[in-house]
Amino acid sequence: MFSTKMSKAMLSAVLGTVLLVTGCGGGSGSGASTDGTKTAAPSPATGKKVINIGLKADPPSMDPNSSTSLYDRQVYASLYDKLFDIDAEGKIVPMLAESYEVTPDGKTYTFKLKQGVKFHDGTDFDAEAVKFNFERNMTGEKSRRKGELKFVDAVSVVDAHTVKIQMKEPFAPFLSVLTDRSGIIVSPTAVKEHGEQYLNHPVGTGPFTFVEQVKGDHVTLKKNENYWNGSVKVDEVNYKVFTNGTAKVQNLRSGMLDIIDDTPVKEIPVIKGDANLELTAESGLGFQGIYLNNSRAPFDNKFLRQAVDRAIDREAIVKVLFNGYAAPAHTAFTKGSLAYNEQLNTPTAPNADEIKDLLAKGGQPNGFGFKLYITTSPENEQLGAVLQNMLKQYNINVTLEKLEYGQLIETGDKGEFDALQLGWSGRLDPDLNIHDWVVTGASNNNGRISIPQLDELVLKARSELDETKRKALYEEAAKLLQDEAGYAYMYHQYVLFGMNKKVTGFTFVPDGIIRTAALDKQ
């Protein structure tokens, strides 16, 4: 029996049931844990200034060459510097690059580099180090940066502080790419010394140096006494893993944490009602959705993909699960993006007759079932339960399976799933929100999408320097992707930082990464 829409009351009932199971507070004990139920240990009374930051998931890799996780990037902001960064207005600004020039044809970039900068191991940051990093990212066997640097033809050292980069063809997002992991410069000496174990011995030029990582628990960094970009005001930064958002908020309130990277919506009133805390709530650049594995049954069938995509009530998810602290999504592009199109991004409510017709065309008139992998966080369990009940109305039966975040990424990489809930933290340039997710064989294309026309559109948009023409190409790509239902976009998330008011020097940047270089603690 089909209904046209899941009622808000029904959704609320589902959510309430899940909250009773997973919304309990943290217990006693020291140290964060992967279940998020323990409280963070207080810093020893040594007189040190320590900033404790709560993360929703464990950072899988300290090597930007192989990283695919937002949680890695949070740590990288303290450990590493990049050639370029993003400022509070969302503009690209030089960082390790002092200045740059681009030829009119967009094919040659010349970077003048900062002088006097040293890596944490005492070696020099220079043009040779930049060349080494580019080549490692472009050719390394396990590099996840190859797609981002696909159009780089050659990197040459002009002098100790000047690098010239020759492109195979114009690549519009190039500088934007260098504000993220492809622009991070690691120590060549450390990479050569540690090889594949470099991720356990990371060395950058950032405001903090690596001390240790205990998987599933914490990453500890200490002050870089010789930071090139000003005096660092705190002695230590600890990133503590809390998959349980309620426990994370409790630790923020108790003072065991100073900042949390993500605030559960149900906990927002708690933070707003605490005079010692403040909430940063800003629209993010990313998206959340569901990978549908296009390479195997049941989702090698376009009509069954479409049935699932059309059965998701995005407006209801945003209202009930996020209380408006998110935006319904049907494309990869958020407001403010060059490629944003309000009409394309506004989803329609589920239509029972349409879904029934799609199931029939897909050879499953009586419905079908599939397994959906989600992370172990309570928020994701809530989302999974809501999706399960939404789709059940149309005889689409969802079996939920929970994995730790790192396992979820590995499962996606291997393609060993029917469906998998994993989103993207987002980037300023539209290419960086779509290319790696949908182009055949691209690094984040876990859904194994392979549509030649879509590949052509996205690749053409990468090399188009005219913004009007780029926008038109992305709109065409978004329409095609919606028709194919290769990936089921659900919502654009908000960045919801919770922070103790004793922390000063914080500036919100639209990429949702916490910069620690200027932080202080009263």
MILUM-804333 format. One record per residue (C-alpha): residue in three letters; z, y, x. Coordinates in steps of 0.25 Angstrom, whole numbers, plus 5000, padded with zeros to 4 digits. Example, Ala and Ser with C-alpha at 12.3 -4.5 7.8 and 13.67 -1.06 7.14 Angstrom:
BEGIN
Ala503149825049 Ser502949965055 
//
This chain:
BEGIN
Met500050005000 Phe499650135006 Ser500350275004 Thr499750405008 Lys500850455016 Met502250415021 Ser503250505015 Lys504150595023 Ala505350525016 Met504850385021 Leu504650445035 Ser506050505035 Ala506650365030 Val505950295042 Leu506450405052 Gly507850395046 Thr507850245048 Val507350255063 Leu508350365066 Leu509550275061 Val509050175071 Thr508750265083 Gly509350395081 Cys510750355086 Gly511450445097 Gly511650405112 Gly512850325117 Ser513750345129 Gly513350305143 Ser512750375155 Gly511250385158 Ala510050395149 Ser509450265144 Thr508050225139 Asp508750205125 Gly509250345126 Thr510650305120 Lys511450345133 Thr511850475137 Ala511450545149 Ala512350545161 Pro512950675164 Ser512550735178 Pro513650715189 Ala514550835191 Thr513850885204 Gly513551025200 Lys512150995200 Lys511251055189 Val510550945182 Ile509550945171 Asn509550815162 Ile508250795154 Gly508150695143 Leu506750625142 Lys506350545130 Ala505750435139 Asp505750375153 Pro504750445163 Pro503850325167 Ser503350385180 Met503650485190 Asp502250485196 Pro501350585189 Asn500150495193 Ser500450385184 Ser501250465173 Thr500950465158 Ser502250505152 Leu502850635147 Tyr504150595153 Asp503650585167 Arg503050725165 Gln504450785161 Val505050735175 Tyr503750775182 Ala504050925179 Ser505250915188 Leu504750825198 Tyr503350875201 Asp502451005200 Lys501051005196 Leu499851085200 Phe499851165187 Asp500851175176 Ile500951225161 Asp501751355158 Ala502551385146 Glu501351445139 Gly500551315141 Lys499751375152 Ile499251305165 Val499951365177 Pro499851335192 Met501051255198 Leu500851185211 Ala499451255211 Glu499551395215 Ser498251435209 Tyr496851375205 Glu495451405204 Val494351335195 Thr492851345197 Pro492051395184 Asp491451255182 Gly492851195181 Lys492651095192 Thr493351145204 Tyr494851185205 Thr495551245217 Phe497051245217 Lys497951335226 Leu499251255228 Lys500651305230 Gln501151315244 Gly502451275250 Val502751165239 Lys503351035244 Phe503450895237 His504850845236 Asp504650755248 Gly504450875257 Thr502950865258 Asp501950975255 Phe501251005242 Asp499851035246 Ala498351015243 Glu498350875249 Ala499450835239 Val498650895227 Lys497450815232 Phe498250685233 Asn498850695219 Phe497550725213 Glu496850605220 Arg498050515217 Asn497950555202 Met496450535202 Thr496350405209 Gly497750335209 Glu497650195203 Lys498850225193 Ser498550365191 Arg498650415176 Arg498050555180 Lys496550505182 Gly496050545169 Glu496750685170 Leu496050705184 Lys494750635180 Phe493850755183 Val494350785197 Asp493350755207 Ala493950795220 Val495250865225 Ser495150935239 Val496051005248 Val495551145251 Asp496851175260 Ala498251145259 His498551225247 Thr497151215240 Val496551105232 Lys495151095226 Ile494851005214 Gln493450965210 Met493150915196 Lys492050825192 Glu491850915180 Pro492651015173 Phe493950975167 Ala494651075158 Pro496051015158 Phe496151005173 Leu497251105175 Ser498051055163 Val497950915169 Leu498650975182 Thr499851025174 Asp500250885172 Arg500350755180 Ser498950765187 Gly499450905192 Ile500750845198 Ile500750835213 Val501650725219 Ser501950705234 Pro500850625241 Thr501850585251 Ala502750525241 Val501550455234 Lys501050395247 Glu502450345251 His502850285238 Gly501550235232 Glu501650175218 Gln503150205219 Tyr502950355219 Leu503350365205 Asn504750325210 His504750425221 Pro504050545215 Val503850675223 Gly503350805218 Thr503550955220 Gly504350985208 Pro505651045205 Phe506450915206 Thr506350795215 Phe506450645211 Val507750575212 Glu507650445203 Gln507150385190 Val507850285183 Lys506950225173 Gly507350245159 Asp508450335163 His508250455171 Val507450535181 Thr508250615191 Leu507650735199 Lys508350835208 Lys508050975212 Asn506951005222 Glu507651095231 Asn506351155237 Tyr505551175224 Trp504351265227 Asn504351325213 Gly505751395213 Ser507151345213 Val507551225205 Lys508851255197 Val509351125194 Asp509751005203 Glu509250885195 Val508450845183 Asn508750715176 Tyr507750655166 Lys508550565157 Val507850465148 Phe508250465133 Thr507350385123 Asn508350415112 Gly508150565108 Thr509550575101 Ala510250525113 Lys509450625121 Val509850745112 Gln511350695113 Asn511250705128 Leu510650845127 Arg511750885118 Ser512850825127 Gly512250895140 Met511850765146 Leu510450815145 Asp509850955147 Ile508450935141 Ile507850835132 Asp506350815132 Asp506150775118 Thr507150805106 Pro507050705094 Val506750795081 Lys507950735074 Glu508850795086 Ile508250935085 Pro509250985076 Val510350935085 Ile509751015097 Lys509551135089 Gly510951135084 Asp511551125098 Ala511851255104 Asn511751205118 Leu510351145116 Glu508951205113 Leu507651135108 Thr506251165113 Ala505251125102 Glu503851155106 Ser502551095102 Gly502050995112 Leu500650965118 Gly500650815115 Phe500450715104 Gln501050585099 Gly500350475093 Ile499950325093 Tyr499050255103 Leu498250155095 Asn497650055104 Asn496150065102 Ser495849945111 Arg496449835103 Ala496749795088 Pro497149845079 Phe496849985084 Asp495449955090 Asn495149975075 Lys494850115073 Phe495150105058 Leu496550055061 Arg496850165071 Gln496350265060 Ala497250195050 Val498550215059 Asp498150355063 Arg497950395048 Ala499250335043 Ile500150415052 Asp500750535044 Arg500850635056 Glu501450745047 Ala502550655042 Ile502850615057 Val503050755061 Lys503850795049 Val504750675049 Leu504950635063 Phe504850775070 Asn505250865059 Gly504050955063 Tyr504350955078 Ala502950895080 Ala501550915075 Pro500650815068 Ala499450765077 His498150705075 Thr497550745089 Ala498050765103 Phe498050915103 Thr499151005100 Lys499151155095 Gly498851235107 Ser497851135113 Leu496451175115 Ala496051055107 Tyr496951075095 Asn496351065082 Glu497251085070 Gln496351015060 Leu496150895069 Asn497650885072 Thr498150895058 Pro498250745053 Thr498050715038 Ala499050635030 Pro498850485029 Asn497950435018 Ala498150295013 Asp496750275008 Glu496150315022 Ile497150225029 Lys496850105020 Asp495350125022 Leu495550125037 Leu496349995037 Ala495249935029 Lys494149985038 Gly495049925050 Gly495049785044 Gln496549795040 Pro496549835025 Asn497949775024 Gly498449855036 Phe498849805050 Gly499949815060 Phe500149865075 Lys501149885085 Leu501550025089 Tyr502350045102 Ile503250165103 Thr504350215112 Thr505850185111 Ser506250325107 Pro506950345094 Glu505850445090 Asn504750355093 Glu505450245085 Gln505550345073 Leu504050375075 Gly503650235076 Ala504450195063 Val503750315055 Leu502350265060 Gln502750125056 Asn503150165042 Met501950265040 Leu500950155044 Lys501550045036 Gln501150125023 Tyr499750085026 Asn500049945030 Ile499949975045 Asn501149905051 Val501749955064 Thr502549875073 Leu503349965082 Glu503749925097 Lys504550015106 Leu504350035121 Glu504950115131 Tyr504150235135 Gly503650175148 Gln503250045141 Leu502550115130 Ile501650195141 Glu501350055148 Thr501049995135 Gly500050105132 Asp499450095145 Lys499149945144 Gly498649955130 Glu499549845125 Phe499849905111 Asp499249925097 Ala499850065096 Leu500750155104 Gln501450285102 Leu501350375113 Gly500950525114 Trp500650625124 Ser501550745129 Gly500250835129 Arg499550935138 Leu498951065136 Asp497451025138 Pro496850945127 Asp496250845137 Leu497550805141 Asn497950765127 Ile496750685124 His495950635136 Asp496850525142 Trp497250475128 Val495950455122 Val494850435133 Thr494450295136 Gly495250245147 Ala496050365149 Ser497450355155 Asn498250375142 Asn497250315132 Asn498250205129 Gly497550185115 Arg496250135123 Ile495450235115 Ser493950235119 Ile493050315111 Pro491850365119 Gln491550495111 Leu493050535112 Asp492950505127 Glu491750595128 Leu492350715120 Val493650715128 Leu493050705142 Lys492050815138 Ala493250905134 Arg493850885147 Ser492750945155 Glu492451055144 Leu492951195149 Asp492551265136 Glu493851265128 Thr493051275114 Lys492151155118 Arg493351075123 Lys494151095110 Ala492951045102 Leu492850925110 Tyr494350895108 Glu494250915093 Glu493050815093 Ala493850715101 Ala495050735092 Lys494250705079 Leu493650575086 Leu495050525090 Gln495550545076 Asp494450465070 Glu494650355080 Ala496150365079 Gly496250325094 Tyr497650385095 Ala498550415083 Tyr499050555086 Met500350585078 Tyr501050715082 His501150825092 Gln502550825098 Tyr503450945100 Val504150965113 Leu505650955109 Phe506550985121 Gly508050995120 Met508851075130 Asn510251115134 Lys510351265134 Lys510951255148 Val509551225153 Thr508851355157 Gly507451375163 Phe506751295153 Thr505251335149 Phe504551255139 Val503151215143 Pro502151155132 Asp501851025140 Gly503350985136 Ile503750965150 Ile505151005154 Arg505051095167 Thr506351085175 Ala506051175187 Ala506651295181 Leu507751235173 Asp509251265175 Lys510551225169 Gln511651315166 
//
